[in-house]
Amino acid sequence: MTNFEQPIDRLGSNSVKWDAILKSYNEENLLPLWIADMDFKAPAGVLQAYQKLLEHGILGYADTPDTLYTAISNWEQEHFKLAVRKEEILFFSGVLAGITTAIQAFTKPNDVILIHDPVYPPFANIITTNRRQLVRSQLVEENGHFVMDLADMEEKFKQHQVKVMILCNPHNPGGRVWTKKELYQLGELCQKYQVLVLSDEIHQDLVFPPNKMTSFFNAGEGFSNFSLQFTSMTKTFNLAGIKNSVVFVKNEKLRSQLIRKQEENFQQEINTFGLVGMEAAYETGEEWLAELLPYIQSNITYTMNFFREQLPKVKIMEPEGTYLLWLDFSEYDLSDKELEERFVHKGKVVLNTGVSYGPSGKQHMRLNVACPRVVLEEGLNRIVRALS
């Protein structure tokens, strides 16, 4: 039984979440509820696999074992009814590295790539850094959840001759778990306008009942012919630092193109810890994940109730998946800069600024609840102090 309630001191561990914020804000004693990693120990099976590796003592070049391919295929089949063969699995150091390589492989400078608004900020950075044109389609809020504006997307597909769309499934920061119907409608649209879909499904395992995760591949007949699926167990099992992810490519032509670009960039090698950690997580992490999800759900419920009682002016988008909450502070009539400064310098708590997720993120913040309850309680009270 994993003890998610026990706080773990991460200060001084070279943690981006805990240590880097001092450099960013020049403010002492900040409490981080921002970047998407969890303040929980990795599953025991993963730590034991690393202990065995270290006891052996040799950390030379490592090949990708067949047992890892099997572990990945078994997990996808068991959890998502997704059949993936060994030859359809490619490895990258991270999902963003995979998406970047795909953009380089399937588009050329000045080609147009569409993303949603709001959405995970690195998507926009990848597009502009690679000298592609960025187009955003704003999500619409209905009944407290985001939905896609398919009419707007179709207009932009036509107007801008969009080549690629990056999809976030489940959605970050809104926590939407797109339904099979929604993904089917999107896929039909992308098929019509010959838009390649790069589906970031890194949060695939962090979905709460009764919601069900649907891979874009499984949303419609033949959807794998015009899409690639990116995922990793690093988000699921809090292993972001080991740097390993997978890309599923069923279309042989697309796979050959991606492999060629991967080899040009020499991105085909994964470090030993990434290989060992991924296999151990998929082989031994089932029980840990089954304990984690209810704990995160309880933290979400606690946070929603806290805001209703203490800060009723804040609107919260209740997530269907992930451990991230999208908060709307627009009723406080503060600019994005004023909001951030209040949180950091008055409340001494760090959240992700909403405007970084796109223009529609103005006066919003993203809150990470994947931490022990006592840490979360302190963070929420600091938010109250920031707004008092």
HELIX and SHEET records of a PDB file:
HELIX    1   1 ALA A   20  TYR A   25  1                                   6    
HELIX    2   2 ALA A   44  HIS A   56  1                                  13    
HELIX    3   3 ASP A   66  PHE A   80  1                                  15    
HELIX    4   4 LYS A   86  GLU A   88  5                                   3    
HELIX    5   5 VAL A   95  PHE A  106  1                                  12    
HELIX    6   6 PRO A  122  THR A  129  1                                   8    
HELIX    7   7 LEU A  150  HIS A  160  1                                  11    
HELIX    8   8 LYS A  180  LYS A  192  1                                  13    
HELIX    9   9 PHE A  216  ALA A  219  5                                   4    
HELIX   10  10 PHE A  223  PHE A  226  5                                   4    
HELIX   11  11 MET A  233  THR A  236  1                                   4    
HELIX   12  12 ALA A  240  ILE A  242  5                                   3    
HELIX   13  13 GLU A  252  GLU A  264  1                                  13    
HELIX   14  14 THR A  272  THR A  284  1                                  13    
HELIX   15  15 GLU A  286  GLN A  310  1                                  25    
HELIX   16  16 SER A  330  TYR A  332  5                                   3    
HELIX   17  17 ASP A  336  GLU A  341  1                                   6    
HELIX   18  18 ARG A  342  GLY A  347  3                                   6    
HELIX   19  19 GLY A  354  TYR A  357  5                                   4    
HELIX   20  20 PRO A  359  GLY A  361  5                                   3    
HELIX   21  21 ARG A  373  LEU A  387  1                                  15    
SHEET    1   A 2 LEU A  31  PRO A  32  0                                        
SHEET    2   A 2 VAL A 349  VAL A 350  1                                        
SHEET    1   B 7 ILE A  89  PHE A  92  0                                        
SHEET    2   B 7 SER A 245  PHE A 248 -1                                        
SHEET    3   B 7 SER A 227  THR A 231 -1                                        
SHEET    4   B 7 LEU A 196  ASP A 200  1                                        
SHEET    5   B 7 VAL A 164  CYS A 168  1                                        
SHEET    6   B 7 VAL A 112  ASP A 117  1                                        
SHEET    7   B 7 GLN A 133  GLN A 138  1                                        
SHEET    1   C 2 VAL A 140  GLU A 142  0                                        
SHEET    2   C 2 HIS A 145  VAL A 147 -1                                        
SHEET    1   D 4 LYS A 315  MET A 317  0                                        
SHEET    2   D 4 LEU A 324  ASP A 328 -1                                        
SHEET    3   D 4 HIS A 364  ASN A 368 -1                                        
SHEET    4   D 4 ASN A 352  THR A 353 -1                                        
END                                                                             
